[in-house]
Amino acid sequence: MDNHKQVDQNLIDHQLNEERRLMEIELTIKTLEAKIDTLSNSISGLVAAWEATSWIVSAVKWISGIVVACTALYTFFKR
């Protein structure tokens, strides 16, 4: 009979350890989800900044092209 009680106690101990382990895993997953949410918000900000920057770079390229063309025309007609 004592052996049966010991087996039952071992089973209960194992189940408790597994429950603790699963709770720790669940807590870790919740923490990771919170970090992912934070990173998603940060990435959204970076994407918006990148889009704004690419618009500015495009505008600067157009303006510099126009300036170069005007300078070339001025130099050509000055002679």
C-alpha positions in Angstrom: 0.0 0.0 0.0 2.8 2.4 0.8 4.2 1.9 -2.7 0.9 2.9 -4.2 0.8 6.1 -2.1 4.4 6.9 -3.1 3.5 6.5 -6.8 0.4 8.7 -6.3 2.6 11.3 -4.6 5.2 11.2 -7.3 2.4 11.6 -9.9 1.0 14.6 -8.0 4.5 16.2 -7.7 5.1 15.7 -11.4 1.8 17.3 -12.3 2.5 20.2 -10.1 5.9 20.7 -11.6 4.4 20.6 -15.1 1.8 23.1 -14.1 4.5 25.5 -12.8 6.5 25.0 -16.0 3.5 25.7 -18.2 2.6 28.8 -16.1 6.2 30.0 -16.6 6.0 29.4 -20.4 2.6 31.3 -20.5 4.2 34.2 -18.6 7.1 34.2 -21.0 4.8 34.2 -24.0 2.8 37.1 -22.6 6.0 39.1 -22.1 7.1 38.4 -25.6 3.7 39.5 -27.0 4.0 42.8 -25.1 7.5 43.3 -26.5 6.3 42.5 -30.1 3.6 45.0 -29.7 6.1 47.7 -28.6 8.4 46.8 -31.5 5.5 46.9 -34.0 4.7 50.5 -32.9 8.4 51.4 -33.2 8.6 49.9 -36.7 5.5 51.8 -37.8 7.2 55.0 -36.8 10.3 54.1 -38.7 8.4 53.2 -41.8 6.6 56.6 -41.7 9.9 58.4 -41.2 11.4 56.4 -44.1 8.5 57.3 -46.4 8.9 61.0 -45.5 12.6 60.8 -46.1 12.2 59.1 -49.5 9.8 61.9 -50.6 12.3 64.6 -49.5 15.2 62.8 -51.3 13.1 62.6 -54.5 12.3 66.3 -54.3 16.0 67.2 -53.8 16.9 65.0 -56.8 14.4 66.9 -59.0 15.5 70.3 -57.8 19.1 69.5 -58.3 18.3 68.2 -61.8 16.5 71.4 -62.6 19.4 73.5 -61.3 22.0 71.5 -63.3 19.8 71.9 -66.4 19.5 75.7 -65.9 23.2 76.0 -65.3 23.9 74.1 -68.5 21.5 76.2 -70.5 23.0 79.4 -68.9 26.5 78.3 -69.8 25.5 77.3 -73.3 23.8 80.7 -74.1 26.5 82.8 -72.4 29.1 81.9 -75.0 
